[in-house]
Amino acid sequence: MLTSDAPGGSIVVGLVRATGGDRGAFELQWGAALRTAADDAGVPVWAVVAIGESRARVLEW
């Protein structure tokens, strides 16, 4: 999609769950897996954020 619709673009990944929004084991495991998959596919990741019901935090910038 980036190649055809947004050449040179990147993605932001949001890890969302009601009790999330901070750096926990769930977010760290998913963040690492998503980073590896994006790197393998050559997709630039601009940021990874954790989003919960009452808080949010940038995990990677």
N, C-alpha and C positions, 0 to 999 in steps of 0.2 A: 504494500500500500504506500509506504514512504517513497519507494522508487517511482511509482506512477503518479501519485497525488501530491507529494511533498518532497521532491528531490532535495537532498541535503538536510532533511528534517530529523527530528529525534522524538522520543516518546517520554511521557511521564507515567510512572506506574503508581497506582493507588492501591494499597492493601487495606481493605475495608472490612471491619467487623464491629459489632456493637460494643464489645469490651476492649477494642483496640485503641489505636491512636498514640502508641508509644513504642519504644524499642523493647520488644519482648522476644521470647524464643520463636513464636509463630512468625513474627515479622522478619526476624533475622534469617530464618530458614527459607521463607518464601523470597525474600530479597536476594539472597545468594543464588537460589535456583533461577530466578528471573534474570539476574545479571549474567549468569553463565549462558543461559539460552539466548539472550540478546547478543552477547559477544560472539557466540557460535554462528549466529545468523547475520552478523555484521550490522545489527540495528543499534544505533546510538541511544543510550538512555540518558535523558537530561536530569531526571530526579526520580527518587523512590520516596513515597510518603506513606505514613501509617495514618489511617483515619478511623476514629471511633465516634461513638455517640456524643461524647462531651469533650473530646480533645483531638488534636492532630499534631503530627510531628514529621519533619523532614528527616529521613533516615540517611539518604545519600544525596549529594549535590554534585 
